[in-house]
């Protein structure tokens, strides 16, 4: 008797891993401190413009690289309609399968915390205080490598960071404002050593007033509405910072704006902020 053939199942067909188009990653170890970073890069289709592509350097790349790349891929197809130009996205992450790594506490904080030593759940905080070395790594090692492999417009560079990454973004603005032209700080942890950050802000403003030319920097501080009740008061701190910078924009050249997104919290604000950041940093008219 002829044996009946079974109906094919899904496991009978070839399956392949889903990948982000035109994206790659590699590990880069910093020369000064020998710290390892997972570098993720996505480039647009087609040839770059004569000036090169704009570039967005993205902190916590493990958590938001895919989100930003896909949002950009959809929106940059019609810059005349969406207000978003094609760009290179550079995610800076860590060798982990999770969205975050403890290393971010060290890389994103200028100094160890003075006011608290543990997390809200009582566990000790990871090592902190390496923001200066991390910024040096970005400027002296990562950027040269990216610019040697991709055509980059050095006059259209953006830095995107959220939470502690937002703190690092503001730290970079204050300590090396010429490093980027666009600074996007989402829900920045401005409660981290606020006295130090305020002193850094004062020095930044004093030096900016002495410059012959205004600083070509634009700053977006974005938060979720539901964060306003948090004891850290970071929404209030971010709003006040934007107001202080806006008040002296004519004198120093820095433009700052504060955006509060309705019905969003500390984490849920990220997709909206990513989309807003694209129009902020990649608009054809800016």
C-alpha positions in Angstrom: 0.0 0.0 0.0 1.3 3.4 -0.9 2.3 5.5 2.1 0.4 8.8 2.4 2.5 11.9 2.4 2.2 14.2 5.4 1.4 17.8 5.1 4.5 20.0 5.3 4.8 22.0 8.6 6.5 25.3 9.2 9.6 23.5 10.3 10.0 22.0 6.9 10.7 25.4 5.3 13.9 27.3 5.4 14.1 29.9 8.1 16.6 32.7 8.3 17.4 35.3 10.9 15.9 38.7 10.4 18.5 41.4 10.0 18.5 45.2 9.7 19.3 46.2 6.1 22.7 47.9 5.5 23.7 47.5 9.2 26.8 46.0 10.7 28.4 45.8 14.1 31.9 45.2 15.6 33.7 45.4 18.9 36.0 48.3 19.5 38.3 48.5 22.5 39.3 51.9 23.8 43.1 52.5 23.9 43.2 54.5 27.1 41.1 52.2 29.4 40.8 49.0 27.4 37.0 49.1 27.7 35.0 47.2 25.0 32.1 48.7 23.0 29.7 47.1 20.6 29.6 49.5 17.7 26.5 49.3 15.5 26.3 51.3 12.2 23.5 51.6 9.6 24.0 53.6 6.4 21.4 54.8 3.9 20.8 53.4 0.4 22.4 55.3 -2.5 25.3 57.7 -2.9 25.9 60.4 -0.2 25.6 64.1 -1.0 28.8 66.0 -1.8 29.1 67.2 1.8 28.6 63.6 3.2 25.8 62.1 5.2 24.6 63.6 8.5 25.4 61.3 11.4 23.6 60.5 14.7 25.7 59.0 17.5 23.4 57.0 19.7 24.1 56.0 23.3 22.7 52.8 24.8 22.8 51.3 21.3 21.6 47.9 22.5 18.2 49.3 23.4 17.4 51.8 20.7 19.6 51.2 17.6 17.0 49.2 15.8 14.2 51.6 16.7 16.0 54.6 15.4 17.3 52.9 12.2 13.8 51.7 11.2 12.2 55.0 12.0 14.8 56.7 9.9 14.5 54.2 7.0 10.8 54.9 6.8 10.9 58.7 7.1 13.9 59.5 5.0 12.4 58.2 1.8 10.7 61.6 1.2 12.6 64.3 3.0 10.4 67.0 1.3 7.4 65.5 2.9 8.8 64.1 6.2 11.5 66.7 7.0 14.0 63.9 7.6 17.2 63.5 5.5 19.0 60.2 5.1 21.8 59.8 7.7 24.3 57.3 9.1 23.3 56.0 12.6 26.1 54.9 14.9 25.0 53.0 18.0 27.4 52.7 20.9 26.5 49.7 23.0 28.1 46.9 25.0 28.7 43.1 24.6 25.4 42.1 26.1 22.1 40.5 24.9 20.1 42.8 27.1 19.0 46.4 26.4 21.4 47.9 29.0 24.7 47.1 30.6 26.1 48.2 34.0 29.0 49.8 32.2 26.8 52.8 31.3 27.0 54.0 34.8 30.7 54.5 34.4 30.7 55.9 30.9 27.8 58.3 31.3 28.6 59.9 34.6 31.3 62.6 35.1 31.8 61.8 38.8 30.7 59.1 41.2 27.4 60.0 42.9 27.8 62.1 46.0 24.2 62.0 47.3 23.4 58.3 47.1 25.3 55.0 46.9 22.7 52.5 46.0 19.8 51.9 43.6 16.1 52.3 44.7 16.0 48.5 45.3 18.9 48.7 47.8 21.6 47.1 45.6 24.9 49.0 45.2 25.5 51.2 42.2 28.0 50.0 39.6 31.3 51.9 39.1 30.8 55.5 38.0 32.8 58.6 36.9 34.2 57.8 33.5 32.4 60.3 31.3 35.6 62.2 30.5 37.4 59.1 29.2 34.3 58.0 27.3 34.0 61.3 25.5 37.7 61.1 24.6 37.1 57.6 23.1 34.2 59.0 21.0 36.2 62.0 19.7 39.7 60.4 19.2 38.9 56.8 18.3 35.3 56.2 17.3 34.7 59.3 15.1 38.0 58.9 13.1 37.1 55.2 12.4 33.5 56.1 11.3 34.8 59.0 9.1 37.4 56.7 7.5 34.7 54.2 6.4 31.7 56.4 5.7 31.3 59.8 4.1 30.3 62.0 7.0 29.2 65.7 7.1 31.2 67.0 10.1 28.9 70.0 10.3 25.8 67.8 10.9 26.7 65.6 13.8 24.1 64.7 16.5 24.4 63.0 19.9 21.3 61.2 21.3 21.2 60.0 24.9 18.4 59.0 27.3 18.4 59.0 31.2 22.0 58.7 32.2 22.8 59.0 28.5 20.9 62.3 28.6 23.2 63.4 31.4 26.2 62.5 29.3 24.7 64.5 26.4 24.5 67.6 28.5 27.9 67.0 30.0 29.3 66.8 26.4 27.5 70.1 25.5 29.1 71.8 28.5 32.6 70.4 28.3 33.1 70.1 24.5 30.3 71.9 22.7 32.0 71.9 19.3 31.9 68.0 19.3 28.3 68.0 17.9 25.9 70.5 16.4 22.7 68.7 17.7 22.2 67.5 21.2 19.2 65.4 22.1 18.9 64.6 25.8 15.9 62.5 26.7 14.8 62.4 30.4 18.3 63.5 31.4 19.4 62.4 34.9 20.2 66.0 36.0 19.9 65.0 39.6 23.3 63.3 39.4 25.7 65.6 41.3 23.7 68.7 40.4 26.2 71.1 42.0 28.9 69.8 39.7 26.7 70.1 36.6 25.7 73.6 37.5 29.3 74.7 37.9 30.1 73.1 34.5 27.2 75.0 33.1 28.5 78.3 34.4 32.0 77.7 33.0 30.4 76.7 29.6 28.4 79.9 29.5 31.3 82.1 30.5 33.5 80.5 27.8 30.8 80.7 25.2 30.4 84.5 25.8 34.1 84.9 25.1 33.9 83.2 21.7 34.2 85.4 18.6 31.5 83.4 16.8 28.2 82.0 18.3 28.2 78.3 19.0 26.3 76.4 16.2 24.6 74.1 18.7 20.9 73.1 19.0 19.6 71.3 22.1 16.4 69.3 22.5 15.4 68.2 26.0 12.5 65.7 25.9 10.7 64.1 28.7 7.5 62.1 29.4 4.6 63.8 31.1 4.3 61.0 33.6 7.9 61.6 34.8 6.8 64.9 36.4 5.9 63.3 39.7 9.2 61.6 40.3 11.2 62.8 43.3 14.3 63.6 41.2 12.5 66.5 39.6 14.3 65.9 36.3 11.5 67.3 34.2 11.6 70.5 36.1 15.4 70.6 35.9 15.4 70.0 32.2 12.8 72.7 31.6 14.8 75.2 33.7 18.0 74.4 31.8 16.2 74.9 28.5 14.9 78.3 29.7 18.3 79.4 30.9 20.0 78.6 27.6 17.2 80.1 25.6 17.4 83.3 27.6 21.0 83.9 26.4 20.7 82.3 23.0 21.4 85.6 21.2 24.6 86.0 23.2 26.1 82.5 22.8 24.4 81.1 19.8 23.0 77.9 21.5 19.3 77.2 20.8 17.5 75.0 23.3 13.9 73.7 23.5 12.0 71.6 26.0 9.4 69.1 24.9 7.0 67.2 27.2 5.2 64.3 25.7 1.7 63.6 27.0 0.9 60.2 28.7 4.4 58.9 28.4 6.8 57.7 31.1 10.5 57.4 31.5 10.8 54.5 29.1 7.7 54.8 26.9 8.8 58.2 25.8 11.7 56.7 23.8 9.9 55.9 20.5 8.3 59.3 20.3 11.6 61.1 21.2 13.5 59.1 18.6 11.0 60.2 15.9 11.2 63.8 17.1 15.0 63.7 17.2 15.1 62.7 13.5 13.2 65.8 12.5 15.2 67.9 14.9 18.6 66.9 13.7 18.0 65.9 10.1 15.6 68.5 8.7 16.6 69.7 5.2 16.2 73.3 6.1 18.4 73.2 9.2 
